[in-house]
Amino acid sequence: MWIIYTDPHHPHIPLEIGYRVIKSARICHDYDRITGYCRDGCPDYGSGGCPPHAPAIAEAAQKNPHAILIYARFLSRFKPVEIARDDFSVQDNVLSNFLNQLGYAVMADYKDYLFFMTCGHCQGCGEEACSYILGEENCRHPQRRAYSVAGTGIDVTATLKDVFDITLQWIRGEKQAEYIIKVIGLLSQEAGMPTMIGQQLIAVINRLECIKWPVGSPEARCFLKAAQIEED
């Protein structure tokens, strides 16, 4: 499906959204290698949703064997024209904002049933500093705690290819990637929960603050047609 994302700085951006309901054990992972990248290069390392505080996906999957993975893809041809070819920060920010809004909206509906893996660091504290960064031993807002996809050791490249048959494009120098894509995951102990989330996904998306027009509305269809996007 396609949605029209908007915020005060980025109006009218089409994003492709997809999801799959799978067994959590299908998620590809390599904990030591992936979390090593986090440790060596990420400023959020050590926060509550990141290593070493985030559980390994193998452990989370064992406790929560049912999953829904949701991706958002931002085609580079829809990047604002004033943005440099090798600047992907807008795509990164838009995708992170949309997927985090979506993930936390789903969590609000099913907070007692889900293990939420976000595409960045945990944002459960909002504007407050993470308690772990402050040296505290416990999470201040456990009901809103989320874990980084990479921080649990997930191999996003392998998982996207296996589950969605999508190739993750890496940014190298000035090479223009055709798209930037990010993914979140919601795991559950209950077999029917991911399917239920998938069935209600459009309704959840339509109530997000960042959605310009409801999915499938005449306004959205008209915009997508003008952008030469063929809907599924």
Secondary structure, DSSP 4 states (H G I P E B T S, - for coil): -EEEE--SSS-SEEEEEEEEEEEGGGS-B-HHHHHHHHHHH-TTTTSTTSTTTSPPHHHHHHH--EEEEEEEEEEGGGS-TTS-TT--HHHHHHHHHHHHHHHHHHHHHSTTTEEEEESSS--TTTTSPPTTTTT-SS-S-GGG--EETGGGTB-HHHHHHHHH--PPPPP-TT---SEEEEEEEEEESSTTHHHHHHHTHHHHHHTSTTBSS-TT-HHHHHHHHHTT----
